[in-house]
């Protein structure tokens, strides 16, 4: 059996049986065994990059009619295909596990985020060993594989440096992982793992550190090394930043670009986004703007002394998204500089479950406090009326064209 004729429907691809039936004579140059043939994908197999933005609405990016400048998204859309329909599971872990396995989230144990796992089938956060992750399928077919950024698919009782590591990226088909485990991390002081070993950032925020830039630096270094040492082998990179999930941490110069842009509020912004989406053909001309959900008050209903705070929150979010898109552009540029872009499939998913309102309509300094995981600071009345994590995201899904402004 040669590698070209290997049965790729069975993984791992079975080893070639040893040659038998004749005596090897070292003095006879005509005698010998077939050369070792490493497993490679079929000829022409492309490199693959999946970029997954976290908690980002359908109408946030300029590529889809929104106010957040996303030059990389526009560049990729101009040179490829744009899709205006993406079915998610409305939560981080389920959507990500479905994406990484190609299976219904319940069939891979991820009916909710890992922090809300139970022992019930479909909700235990345990991926069955009968479900091979995409990275493992590609790896066993000869791809180099690496993940950078967020990994929210590890059961919470397996997230320590002692593992076990079967459901960490390096146990799920990735040769290399550089990122954080869980739903979020501080972008200036992240809890980073290099494969399965905890590491510290190489500089401080005062020295310019930010996790999105750091993970992209590592992704670029890895791609360059991979193409230098194994140019005949395609790569699969999964680039999943913590952005634009909370906490919304971005250098001041990025949010400052949006100063005053949202002073007229979210109702006016959603109307601008809606009109722009019609101009771009993202939605049909006869589409009607959805009614604003009852959970989201009108801009005119907000106190005047609170409006500057809310506008500032929108400015920070917009800067955060543009900053993230910029760093993905650096990775795309690096691949282009290697001469590999024409043979690279790039899937840019914006985002994993739509905009999130866990911080309440007026924002919060710590969204974990109000996310449904821990709501102790709320009063009894507030606790009774505040939507849960799932309910908030469901309401935001219904208001798909309000997403960019509620941020």
PANU-741508 format. One record per residue (C-alpha): chain; x, y, z. Coordinates in steps of 0.25 Angstrom, whole numbers. Layout:
<sites>
{"A",{X,Y,Z}};
...
</sites>
This chain:
<sites>
{"A",{0,0,0}};
{"A",{5,14,-4}};
{"A",{2,27,3}};
{"A",{-5,32,-9}};
{"A",{-15,20,-9}};
{"A",{-16,20,6}};
{"A",{-30,18,12}};
{"A",{-33,31,18}};
{"A",{-47,27,23}};
{"A",{-40,20,34}};
{"A",{-32,28,44}};
{"A",{-21,26,48}};
{"A",{-17,22,34}};
{"A",{-12,8,36}};
{"A",{3,6,35}};
{"A",{9,-1,22}};
{"A",{11,-15,25}};
{"A",{26,-19,24}};
{"A",{31,-25,12}};
{"A",{33,-40,13}};
{"A",{36,-52,3}};
{"A",{51,-49,0}};
{"A",{64,-49,6}};
{"A",{71,-36,8}};
{"A",{86,-36,3}};
{"A",{94,-24,7}};
{"A",{104,-27,-4}};
{"A",{94,-26,-15}};
{"A",{90,-12,-19}};
{"A",{78,-16,-26}};
{"A",{72,-22,-13}};
{"A",{66,-13,-2}};
{"A",{53,-8,5}};
{"A",{44,2,0}};
{"A",{47,16,5}};
{"A",{40,22,17}};
{"A",{28,31,12}};
{"A",{22,40,22}};
{"A",{7,43,22}};
{"A",{3,55,14}};
{"A",{-10,60,10}};
{"A",{-14,58,-5}};
{"A",{-6,67,-14}};
{"A",{-11,82,-15}};
{"A",{-17,81,-1}};
{"A",{-18,95,4}};
{"A",{-14,102,17}};
{"A",{-26,105,26}};
{"A",{-28,117,35}};
{"A",{-40,118,44}};
{"A",{-42,131,51}};
{"A",{-53,132,61}};
{"A",{-57,145,68}};
{"A",{-64,144,81}};
{"A",{-77,150,85}};
{"A",{-78,159,72}};
{"A",{-91,163,66}};
{"A",{-96,162,52}};
{"A",{-96,177,49}};
{"A",{-83,181,57}};
{"A",{-73,181,46}};
{"A",{-72,190,34}};
{"A",{-71,178,25}};
{"A",{-86,175,29}};
{"A",{-91,190,30}};
{"A",{-87,193,44}};
{"A",{-78,204,50}};
{"A",{-66,196,55}};
{"A",{-55,198,45}};
{"A",{-50,184,40}};
{"A",{-41,185,28}};
{"A",{-37,171,29}};
{"A",{-51,166,28}};
{"A",{-54,175,17}};
{"A",{-41,170,10}};
{"A",{-45,156,11}};
{"A",{-59,158,7}};
{"A",{-55,165,-5}};
{"A",{-46,154,-10}};
{"A",{-56,142,-5}};
{"A",{-70,139,-1}};
{"A",{-78,145,10}};
{"A",{-89,138,17}};
{"A",{-101,145,24}};
{"A",{-106,133,31}};
{"A",{-99,125,42}};
{"A",{-106,116,52}};
{"A",{-100,116,65}};
{"A",{-103,110,79}};
{"A",{-103,124,85}};
{"A",{-92,120,95}};
{"A",{-77,120,94}};
{"A",{-74,105,98}};
{"A",{-85,99,90}};
{"A",{-83,106,77}};
{"A",{-68,104,78}};
{"A",{-69,89,80}};
{"A",{-78,88,69}};
{"A",{-69,96,60}};
{"A",{-57,87,64}};
{"A",{-64,74,63}};
{"A",{-74,76,52}};
{"A",{-85,70,61}};
{"A",{-97,75,68}};
{"A",{-92,81,82}};
{"A",{-101,71,90}};
{"A",{-94,59,83}};
{"A",{-81,64,88}};
{"A",{-85,67,102}};
{"A",{-86,82,101}};
{"A",{-100,86,103}};
{"A",{-96,98,111}};
{"A",{-83,105,115}};
{"A",{-73,96,122}};
{"A",{-75,104,135}};
{"A",{-90,100,135}};
{"A",{-87,85,132}};
{"A",{-95,74,139}};
{"A",{-94,59,139}};
{"A",{-106,58,129}};
{"A",{-103,52,115}};
{"A",{-101,64,106}};
{"A",{-97,73,117}};
{"A",{-85,67,123}};
{"A",{-75,75,115}};
{"A",{-68,62,112}};
{"A",{-65,60,97}};
{"A",{-67,45,94}};
{"A",{-55,37,89}};
{"A",{-64,33,77}};
{"A",{-64,48,72}};
{"A",{-51,51,65}};
{"A",{-48,66,65}};
{"A",{-45,73,52}};
{"A",{-31,76,56}};
{"A",{-28,61,59}};
{"A",{-34,57,45}};
{"A",{-25,67,38}};
{"A",{-13,64,47}};
{"A",{-14,49,44}};
{"A",{-15,52,29}};
{"A",{-2,60,30}};
{"A",{-5,74,34}};
{"A",{3,82,43}};
{"A",{-7,88,53}};
{"A",{-7,99,64}};
{"A",{-17,107,72}};
{"A",{-15,121,77}};
{"A",{-24,128,87}};
{"A",{-37,123,94}};
{"A",{-40,109,98}};
{"A",{-54,108,105}};
{"A",{-56,93,103}};
{"A",{-48,87,114}};
{"A",{-56,82,126}};
{"A",{-54,91,138}};
{"A",{-49,79,147}};
{"A",{-38,77,136}};
{"A",{-33,91,135}};
{"A",{-21,91,144}};
{"A",{-6,89,140}};
{"A",{-8,74,144}};
{"A",{-19,72,133}};
{"A",{-23,61,129}};
{"A",{-20,67,115}};
{"A",{-28,59,106}};
{"A",{-38,70,103}};
{"A",{-28,81,103}};
{"A",{-24,86,89}};
{"A",{-11,77,89}};
{"A",{-19,65,93}};
{"A",{-30,68,82}};
{"A",{-21,68,69}};
{"A",{-13,81,71}};
{"A",{2,80,70}};
{"A",{3,93,78}};
{"A",{-5,102,86}};
{"A",{-3,116,92}};
{"A",{-14,122,99}};
{"A",{-23,122,111}};
{"A",{-33,111,116}};
{"A",{-47,116,119}};
{"A",{-57,126,115}};
{"A",{-49,139,117}};
{"A",{-36,145,122}};
{"A",{-30,158,125}};
{"A",{-24,164,112}};
{"A",{-13,171,120}};
{"A",{-10,160,130}};
{"A",{-15,147,123}};
{"A",{-14,133,129}};
{"A",{-6,127,117}};
{"A",{-2,112,114}};
{"A",{9,108,104}};
{"A",{4,95,101}};
{"A",{0,90,115}};
{"A",{11,98,122}};
{"A",{7,111,129}};
{"A",{15,123,125}};
{"A",{16,138,127}};
{"A",{15,149,117}};
{"A",{29,154,112}};
{"A",{26,169,116}};
{"A",{17,177,124}};
{"A",{5,186,119}};
{"A",{13,198,122}};
{"A",{23,192,112}};
{"A",{12,190,101}};
{"A",{7,176,105}};
{"A",{-7,172,100}};
{"A",{-11,157,98}};
{"A",{-17,158,84}};
{"A",{-4,164,79}};
{"A",{4,153,87}};
{"A",{-4,141,82}};
{"A",{-3,147,68}};
{"A",{12,148,69}};
{"A",{13,134,73}};
{"A",{4,129,62}};
{"A",{12,137,51}};
{"A",{25,131,57}};
{"A",{19,117,57}};
{"A",{14,118,42}};
{"A",{28,123,38}};
{"A",{35,112,45}};
{"A",{25,102,39}};
{"A",{28,107,25}};
{"A",{43,108,27}};
{"A",{44,93,32}};
{"A",{33,86,25}};
{"A",{29,94,12}};
{"A",{23,82,6}};
{"A",{13,80,18}};
{"A",{0,89,19}};
{"A",{-4,95,32}};
{"A",{-17,97,40}};
{"A",{-17,109,49}};
{"A",{-29,112,58}};
{"A",{-28,126,63}};
{"A",{-38,129,74}};
{"A",{-35,142,81}};
{"A",{-42,146,94}};
{"A",{-48,158,87}};
{"A",{-58,163,87}};
{"A",{-63,155,99}};
{"A",{-62,163,112}};
{"A",{-53,168,118}};
{"A",{-52,179,108}};
{"A",{-38,183,109}};
{"A",{-32,191,97}};
{"A",{-20,201,96}};
{"A",{-26,215,98}};
{"A",{-22,220,83}};
{"A",{-31,209,77}};
{"A",{-44,214,85}};
{"A",{-40,228,84}};
{"A",{-43,227,69}};
{"A",{-57,225,72}};
{"A",{-59,237,81}};
{"A",{-73,244,79}};
{"A",{-77,233,68}};
{"A",{-88,228,77}};
{"A",{-93,240,84}};
{"A",{-106,239,77}};
{"A",{-109,225,84}};
{"A",{-112,211,80}};
{"A",{-125,213,73}};
{"A",{-119,223,63}};
{"A",{-107,213,61}};
{"A",{-116,201,58}};
{"A",{-124,209,47}};
{"A",{-111,213,41}};
{"A",{-106,199,41}};
{"A",{-119,194,35}};
{"A",{-119,204,24}};
{"A",{-104,201,21}};
{"A",{-107,186,21}};
{"A",{-117,188,10}};
{"A",{-107,196,2}};
{"A",{-97,185,3}};
{"A",{-107,174,-1}};
{"A",{-105,167,13}};
{"A",{-120,167,15}};
{"A",{-131,169,4}};
{"A",{-137,182,0}};
{"A",{-151,178,6}};
{"A",{-145,174,20}};
{"A",{-152,181,32}};
{"A",{-144,185,44}};
{"A",{-147,177,56}};
{"A",{-154,183,68}};
{"A",{-145,186,79}};
{"A",{-146,175,90}};
{"A",{-153,179,103}};
{"A",{-140,176,111}};
{"A",{-133,187,104}};
{"A",{-138,201,107}};
{"A",{-138,212,97}};
{"A",{-127,222,96}};
{"A",{-136,234,100}};
{"A",{-141,226,112}};
{"A",{-127,226,118}};
{"A",{-123,237,128}};
{"A",{-115,248,121}};
{"A",{-103,247,131}};
{"A",{-102,232,128}};
{"A",{-102,234,113}};
{"A",{-87,238,112}};
{"A",{-83,226,120}};
{"A",{-91,217,110}};
{"A",{-85,224,98}};
{"A",{-71,222,104}};
{"A",{-74,207,106}};
{"A",{-78,206,91}};
{"A",{-65,213,87}};
{"A",{-57,203,95}};
{"A",{-64,192,89}};
{"A",{-62,197,75}};
{"A",{-47,200,77}};
{"A",{-46,186,83}};
{"A",{-52,179,70}};
{"A",{-44,188,61}};
{"A",{-31,185,68}};
{"A",{-34,170,67}};
{"A",{-37,170,53}};
{"A",{-24,178,51}};
{"A",{-16,167,57}};
{"A",{-23,156,49}};
{"A",{-18,164,37}};
{"A",{-4,163,42}};
{"A",{-5,148,41}};
{"A",{-11,148,27}};
{"A",{0,158,23}};
{"A",{10,148,28}};
{"A",{4,136,20}};
{"A",{4,145,8}};
{"A",{19,149,10}};
{"A",{22,134,10}};
{"A",{15,132,-3}};
{"A",{5,123,3}};
{"A",{-8,132,2}};
{"A",{-13,127,-11}};
{"A",{-13,113,-6}};
{"A",{-19,116,8}};
{"A",{-34,115,11}};
{"A",{-38,126,22}};
{"A",{-51,125,29}};
{"A",{-54,137,37}};
{"A",{-65,135,47}};
{"A",{-71,148,53}};
{"A",{-75,143,63}};
{"A",{-77,130,71}};
{"A",{-91,134,77}};
{"A",{-94,148,74}};
{"A",{-93,160,83}};
{"A",{-94,157,98}};
{"A",{-102,166,108}};
{"A",{-97,159,121}};
{"A",{-92,172,126}};
{"A",{-106,178,127}};
{"A",{-111,189,118}};
{"A",{-103,199,126}};
{"A",{-90,191,127}};
{"A",{-82,185,138}};
{"A",{-68,185,143}};
{"A",{-68,169,144}};
{"A",{-78,162,135}};
{"A",{-76,149,143}};
{"A",{-84,155,154}};
{"A",{-96,156,145}};
{"A",{-94,145,135}};
{"A",{-103,135,142}};
{"A",{-91,128,148}};
{"A",{-90,138,160}};
{"A",{-100,149,162}};
{"A",{-98,152,177}};
{"A",{-97,167,175}};
{"A",{-111,168,170}};
{"A",{-123,172,179}};
{"A",{-134,162,180}};
{"A",{-143,170,170}};
{"A",{-131,172,160}};
{"A",{-128,157,161}};
{"A",{-142,154,158}};
{"A",{-143,163,146}};
{"A",{-129,162,140}};
{"A",{-128,152,128}};
{"A",{-119,140,130}};
{"A",{-107,138,121}};
{"A",{-115,129,112}};
{"A",{-127,138,112}};
{"A",{-119,151,109}};
{"A",{-112,144,97}};
{"A",{-125,139,92}};
{"A",{-132,153,93}};
{"A",{-120,159,85}};
{"A",{-121,148,74}};
{"A",{-136,153,72}};
{"A",{-131,167,71}};
{"A",{-120,163,61}};
{"A",{-119,177,55}};
{"A",{-118,184,69}};
{"A",{-105,176,72}};
{"A",{-95,186,68}};
{"A",{-100,197,76}};
{"A",{-103,189,89}};
{"A",{-89,183,89}};
</sites>
